[in-house]
Amino acid sequence: MKSFIHILLIGLISGTIFFFLSNCNRTITSTGNLEPYIIKPFSNVDVKSNEFEIDPSEPTSLALENGTTISIPANILVDSKQHIVKGKVKIIYKEYQNAADILASGIPMSVDSGGKKYNFESGGMFDINGYTAEGNPVFVKKGNNISVNMASSRKDNDFTLYYLDTNERNWKTLEVSKPEINIKKQLKIDSIDIAKNIINEKLSKTIIPQKYSKSDIILNLDINYAKFEELKPFHSVIWKYSGNSDEMNPSKNLWIYSTKWTNVKLEKSETGKNNYQLSLTSFDKKFNTIVEPVLSEKEFKKIKKDFSKKMDEYNNILAELQNEEKRVKMDAEAMRSFSVAQFGIYNCDKILKMDGSLEVIANFRFDKNVNGSSKIKVYHIINSRNAVIPYGNCFNIPFTFNLKDDNSILAIMPDSRIALLSSDDFKKIKLANIGKGSQMNFTLHVTDKKVTSSEQLADIISSL
């Protein structure tokens, strides 16, 4: 009986301890392990994966749309027993380039050094892994490396490559990262500009067909259309007067019809897209006017369909070029090359320096009542530094900021709605009599938006 009571007491005490610990700010499981190191703030939002199936027995080069390339030498992928993998391998690569990517990933963006925590500003981060067809992880054979030439939005020279050691729950410093200008980006932009100029030139020379009206003042001209490429598609062109002065109006100068003209000259006019400068000269006379080509009813009906088709083709090509130009302009300004000896998460970062900053005790409040405030996740976003700093709760938070930065605050409600304090609203905060350690209240606007995709999150953060 005594033994039974002893066991019962131990069970009660253990249960009490577990209940107490599980209700603290950090969650400790019944096995005594810490909560997961990487916790995504949204269960349904993730950064796009790039998946490639490769033959590991051959050298492989992989490429992303933004310019990133990955080179994997032959026969360097092994299984858990260091045996060369023979079958097909799936390479899964994710890249985190902006604040939205970083926030959605849940990857910690700080490093512990000498007992002090330092936040990062990112020049780009990536996660690379490999799996067999059966879903088993593969590894890089010891002494070998995979080359990653990563696109980067930052051109600074003071970034360092880190590897995330999830066992030690910290970043390991690897090497200094030197950027190279992304020449491919400029070459793409130049080629798009050339193509756009060609299309625009064709459009500028394309005559929009107009139908002849009985009220038009017509001139019968014998024109060598071989000299006017833009008029070649048209047949039986009729020329009407399109000026606005009596001096150039043929109906006000009937003498021109009885004059024998020795030279007729037609030139594109600057007065309008369809207008031409007509110059008539004889031995002792000259007449200048403005004319425009029009089509007879029959010719107009015949050519309208073909003309619309050609214009649609031009406009579609131009729209495609403009969309491609927008996409290319989002490509990285620089490239950073790394040799990685193992799969995992790598970050090209530098320590976020907050020189001249103000250190306060922050309270994050909301303009509407919200439920579950203890579960709200708050993030300080510094878009100008590509930095995302998370906070565990809403009250009495040591908060450091520099008004010269592009500061904004985003909070995620338990139901995935978000609350925002934009950079413009941040700048309007009155700092009079605010010193180091002062209490400051930041009021965020609660929206009805629920984040459902990384693209939506990126749009929200870019608008802050």
C-alpha positions in Angstrom: 0.0 0.0 0.0 2.8 2.4 0.9 4.5 1.7 -2.4 1.2 2.4 -4.2 0.7 5.8 -2.5 4.4 6.7 -3.3 3.8 6.0 -7.0 0.5 7.9 -6.9 2.2 11.0 -5.3 5.0 10.9 -7.9 2.4 10.8 -10.7 0.4 13.7 -9.3 3.5 15.8 -8.8 4.7 15.0 -12.4 1.3 15.9 -13.8 1.3 19.2 -11.9 4.7 20.1 -13.1 3.8 19.3 -16.7 0.6 21.3 -16.4 2.5 24.3 -15.1 5.2 24.1 -17.8 2.8 23.7 -20.6 1.1 27.0 -19.7 4.3 29.0 -19.7 5.2 31.2 -22.7 7.3 28.3 -24.2 5.8 24.9 -24.7 7.6 21.9 -23.3 6.3 18.5 -24.4 5.8 15.6 -22.0 9.2 14.2 -23.2 10.9 17.4 -22.1 11.7 18.6 -25.6 11.5 22.2 -26.6 8.9 23.4 -29.1 9.8 23.1 -32.8 12.5 25.5 -33.8 10.8 26.5 -37.1 7.1 27.4 -36.6 5.2 28.8 -39.6 2.8 31.6 -38.6 0.2 30.3 -41.2 -0.7 26.7 -41.5 -1.9 27.1 -45.1 0.7 29.5 -46.5 4.0 28.4 -47.8 6.7 29.7 -50.2 6.6 28.1 -53.6 8.8 25.0 -54.0 10.9 24.4 -57.1 11.0 20.6 -57.7 13.4 18.9 -60.1 13.8 15.2 -61.0 17.4 14.4 -61.8 19.7 11.5 -62.6 22.4 11.7 -59.9 24.8 9.6 -62.1 25.1 12.6 -64.4 26.2 16.2 -63.8 23.1 18.4 -63.5 22.5 22.1 -63.9 19.2 23.5 -62.6 17.8 27.0 -63.2 15.1 29.2 -61.7 13.2 32.0 -63.5 14.9 34.7 -61.3 18.4 33.6 -62.5 19.4 31.3 -59.7 21.3 28.2 -60.8 22.2 25.0 -59.0 25.0 22.7 -60.2 25.2 19.1 -58.9 28.2 17.0 -60.0 27.7 13.4 -60.9 27.7 10.6 -58.3 27.9 12.8 -55.2 24.5 12.0 -53.7 24.4 9.2 -51.2 22.0 7.4 -48.9 22.2 7.3 -45.1 24.9 4.6 -45.3 27.0 6.7 -47.7 26.2 4.5 -50.7 25.9 6.2 -54.1 22.3 6.7 -55.0 21.5 5.0 -58.4 17.8 5.8 -59.1 16.1 9.1 -59.8 16.3 11.8 -57.2 13.9 14.7 -56.5 15.6 18.0 -55.6 13.3 20.4 -53.7 14.6 24.0 -53.6 12.9 27.0 -51.9 14.1 30.6 -52.0 13.2 33.3 -49.5 14.0 36.7 -51.0 11.7 39.3 -49.3 10.0 40.0 -46.0 6.9 38.1 -47.0 8.9 34.9 -47.8 10.9 35.2 -44.5 7.8 35.7 -42.4 5.8 32.9 -44.0 8.8 30.5 -43.6 8.9 30.8 -39.8 12.6 30.4 -40.0 14.3 32.3 -37.1 16.1 35.4 -38.4 18.5 35.9 -35.5 21.8 34.4 -34.2 23.0 33.9 -30.7 26.6 34.8 -30.1 28.3 35.2 -26.7 25.0 35.0 -24.9 23.5 37.9 -26.9 20.9 37.8 -29.6 21.4 39.6 -32.9 18.8 40.1 -35.6 19.5 39.6 -39.3 18.9 41.6 -42.4 18.7 39.2 -45.3 20.3 39.2 -48.7 18.5 36.0 -49.6 17.9 32.6 -48.1 17.4 29.1 -49.6 16.4 25.6 -48.5 17.6 22.7 -50.6 16.9 19.0 -50.0 17.0 15.8 -52.0 14.9 12.6 -51.8 14.8 9.2 -53.6 11.7 8.0 -55.5 10.6 6.3 -52.3 10.8 9.5 -50.3 14.0 8.7 -48.4 16.4 11.6 -47.8 19.7 11.7 -49.7 22.9 13.4 -48.6 25.9 15.0 -50.2 28.9 12.7 -50.1 31.6 13.8 -47.7 34.3 15.9 -49.4 31.9 17.1 -52.2 29.8 20.2 -52.8 26.8 21.5 -54.6 27.2 24.9 -56.2 24.4 27.4 -55.7 24.5 30.7 -57.6 21.7 32.5 -55.9 19.9 35.6 -57.0 20.1 38.4 -54.4 18.3 41.7 -54.1 21.2 43.2 -52.1 24.5 44.4 -53.7 26.3 45.0 -50.4 29.7 43.4 -49.8 29.3 42.8 -46.1 27.0 39.8 -46.2 27.9 36.3 -44.8 26.6 32.9 -45.6 25.1 31.0 -42.6 23.9 27.4 -42.2 21.0 26.7 -39.9 21.9 23.9 -37.5 18.4 22.8 -36.3 19.9 20.5 -33.7 21.9 23.3 -31.9 19.1 25.7 -32.8 21.4 28.3 -34.1 23.1 29.6 -37.3 26.6 28.6 -38.1 28.9 31.1 -39.9 30.3 29.7 -43.2 31.9 32.3 -45.5 31.8 35.9 -46.6 29.6 36.5 -49.6 30.7 38.8 -52.4 28.1 39.8 -55.0 28.4 39.9 -58.7 26.2 42.1 -60.8 23.4 40.1 -62.5 24.5 40.7 -66.1 21.8 38.3 -67.4 19.1 40.7 -66.0 20.4 43.7 -68.0 20.8 41.6 -71.1 17.2 40.5 -70.8 16.0 44.0 -70.3 18.1 45.2 -73.4 16.6 42.5 -75.6 13.1 43.3 -74.5 13.7 47.0 -75.2 14.9 46.1 -78.7 11.8 43.9 -79.4 9.5 46.6 -78.0 11.1 49.3 -80.2 10.6 47.1 -83.3 6.9 46.5 -82.5 6.3 50.2 -81.6 8.0 51.2 -84.9 5.7 48.9 -86.8 2.7 50.2 -84.9 3.7 53.8 -85.6 3.8 53.1 -89.3 0.6 51.2 -89.3 -2.3 53.2 -90.9 -5.6 52.9 -89.1 -8.0 52.4 -92.1 -10.7 55.1 -92.4 -13.8 54.8 -94.6 -14.4 57.4 -97.3 -17.3 59.8 -96.6 -19.2 61.8 -99.3 -18.4 65.0 -97.4 -14.6 64.4 -97.8 -12.6 66.7 -100.1 -10.8 64.3 -102.4 -7.6 64.6 -104.3 -6.8 62.1 -107.1 -3.0 61.4 -106.8 -0.7 59.2 -108.7 1.6 57.9 -105.9 4.4 55.4 -106.0 3.3 53.3 -103.0 6.5 51.3 -103.1 8.1 54.1 -101.2 5.6 53.9 -98.4 5.8 50.6 -96.6 2.9 51.4 -94.3 0.6 51.9 -97.2 1.5 48.6 -99.0 -1.3 46.6 -97.4 -3.9 49.0 -98.9 -5.2 49.1 -102.5 -7.0 51.9 -104.2 -6.2 54.4 -101.5 -8.2 57.6 -101.8 -6.6 60.8 -100.5 -8.8 63.4 -98.6 -7.9 66.8 -97.4 -7.4 66.8 -93.6 -6.0 70.3 -92.9 -7.9 73.2 -91.3 -7.0 76.3 -93.3 -8.3 77.9 -96.4 -4.8 78.3 -97.7 -4.3 74.5 -97.9 -7.9 73.6 -98.7 -8.2 72.3 -102.3 -11.8 73.3 -102.6 -10.7 76.9 -101.9 -7.9 76.7 -104.4 -9.6 75.3 -107.5 -6.7 76.5 -109.7 -4.6 73.5 -108.6 -6.8 71.2 -110.7 -6.0 73.0 -114.0 -2.3 73.3 -113.2 0.1 70.8 -114.7 2.3 69.7 -111.9 5.8 68.4 -112.6 6.5 67.0 -109.2 4.3 65.4 -106.5 6.0 64.8 -103.1 4.4 62.9 -100.2 5.9 62.9 -96.7 4.8 61.7 -93.3 3.4 64.7 -91.4 4.0 65.5 -87.7 0.5 66.7 -87.3 -1.1 63.3 -86.9 -0.5 59.6 -87.2 -2.5 59.2 -90.5 -1.6 62.6 -92.0 0.9 63.2 -94.8 2.4 66.4 -96.2 1.6 66.8 -99.9 3.7 69.1 -101.9 2.8 69.9 -105.5 5.3 71.9 -107.7 5.4 73.1 -111.3 7.7 75.4 -113.2 6.3 78.5 -111.5 3.8 77.4 -108.9 3.6 75.3 -105.7 0.9 74.1 -103.4 1.3 72.4 -100.0 -1.5 70.7 -98.1 -2.3 68.0 -95.5 -3.9 64.7 -96.7 -5.0 61.5 -95.2 -5.6 58.1 -96.9 -9.1 56.7 -96.8 -10.7 53.6 -98.3 -13.8 53.1 -100.5 -16.7 51.2 -98.9 -15.7 48.0 -100.7 -12.0 48.2 -99.8 -12.8 49.2 -96.2 -14.9 46.1 -95.6 -12.3 43.9 -97.3 -9.3 45.1 -95.3 -10.9 45.7 -91.9 -10.8 42.1 -90.8 -7.1 41.6 -91.8 -6.1 44.9 -90.2 -7.8 44.0 -86.9 -6.1 40.6 -86.9 -2.7 42.2 -87.5 -3.2 44.9 -84.8 -4.3 42.2 -82.3 -1.0 40.3 -83.1 1.1 43.4 -82.5 -0.7 44.3 -79.3 -0.5 40.8 -77.9 3.2 40.7 -78.6 3.6 44.1 -77.0 1.6 43.0 -73.9 3.7 39.8 -73.6 6.9 41.9 -73.8 5.6 44.3 -71.1 4.7 41.5 -68.8 8.1 39.9 -69.3 9.7 43.3 -68.6 7.9 43.5 -65.3 9.0 40.0 -64.4 12.6 40.6 -65.3 12.8 43.8 -63.4 11.9 41.8 -60.3 14.9 39.6 -60.9 17.8 40.0 -58.5 20.3 42.9 -59.0 23.2 40.6 -58.0 24.2 37.0 -57.9 26.0 35.2 -55.0 27.9 32.0 -55.4 28.1 29.4 -52.7 29.5 25.8 -52.3 27.3 23.8 -49.9 28.5 20.5 -48.4 25.1 19.4 -47.1 21.4 19.9 -47.7 19.5 22.2 -45.5 18.7 25.9 -44.9 21.3 28.6 -45.8 21.0 32.3 -45.3 23.0 35.2 -46.8 22.8 37.8 -44.0 24.4 40.5 -42.0 23.8 41.6 -38.5 21.1 44.2 -38.3 22.8 47.3 -36.9 20.5 49.8 -35.2 22.9 52.7 -34.7 21.0 55.9 -33.7 17.9 53.9 -32.8 15.4 54.5 -30.0 14.9 51.7 -27.4 11.4 51.7 -25.8 9.1 49.3 -24.0 6.3 48.7 -26.5 2.7 47.7 -26.1 0.9 46.6 -29.3 -2.8 47.5 -29.1 -5.6 47.2 -31.7 -8.4 49.4 -32.9 -10.9 46.6 -32.4 -11.5 44.0 -29.7 -9.7 40.8 -30.6 -10.0 37.4 -29.0 -7.1 35.3 -27.9 -4.6 38.2 -27.6 -2.1 35.8 -25.9 -1.8 33.9 -29.2 -1.3 37.0 -31.5 2.0 37.0 -33.3 3.6 40.4 -33.9 6.3 41.2 -36.4 8.4 44.3 -36.9 9.1 44.6 -40.6 11.9 46.8 -41.9 11.4 46.7 -45.7 14.4 48.9 -46.3 16.6 46.3 -44.6 14.8 43.2 -45.7 14.4 42.3 -42.0 11.6 40.6 -40.0 11.7 40.7 -36.2 9.1 38.5 -34.4 7.7 39.2 -30.9 6.2 36.6 -28.5 3.5 38.7 -27.1 1.9 42.1 -27.2 2.8 43.8 -24.0 6.0 45.2 -22.3 8.2 44.3 -25.3 11.7 45.7 -25.5 11.4 47.4 -28.9 14.2 49.1 -30.9 13.6 51.1 -34.1 15.2 53.8 -36.2 12.9 56.4 -37.8 15.2 56.6 -40.8 14.2 53.0 -41.6 11.0 51.9 -43.4 9.3 50.5 -40.3 5.9 48.8 -40.2 4.2 46.3 -37.9 2.1 43.3 -38.8 0.2 41.2 -36.4 -1.5 37.8 -37.1 -4.7 37.0 -35.3 -5.5 33.4 -34.2 -8.0 33.2 -37.0 -5.4 34.3 -39.6 -6.7 37.8 -39.9 -4.1 40.5 -39.8 -3.6 43.9 -38.2 -1.3 46.5 -39.6 0.6 49.7 -38.8 1.9 51.0 -42.0 5.2 52.8 -42.5 3.3 56.1 -43.1 1.4 55.7 -39.8 4.6 54.7 -38.0 6.2 58.0 -39.1 3.2 60.0 -37.7 3.9 58.7 -34.1 4.7 61.6 -31.8 8.0 61.0 -30.1 8.1 64.2 -28.0 9.4 63.3 -24.5 10.0 59.7 -25.5 13.4 58.5 -24.3 15.2 55.2 -23.8 13.1 52.8 -21.8 9.9 54.9 -22.2 6.5 53.1 -22.5 5.1 53.4 -26.0 1.7 52.2 -27.3 1.4 51.2 -31.0 -2.2 50.9 -32.2 -2.7 48.5 -35.2 -5.6 48.5 -37.5 -7.4 45.2 -37.5 -8.5 44.2 -41.0 -10.9 41.5 -42.3 -8.2 40.1 -44.5 -7.2 36.5 -44.0 -3.9 35.5 -45.6 -4.4 32.5 -47.8 -1.2 32.6 -50.0 2.4 33.8 -50.0 1.5 36.1 -53.0 -1.2 37.8 -51.0 1.1 38.2 -48.1 3.8 39.7 -50.3 1.2 42.2 -51.7 0.1 43.2 -48.2 3.7 43.8 -47.0 4.8 45.6 -50.1 1.9 48.0 -49.6 2.9 48.9 -46.0 
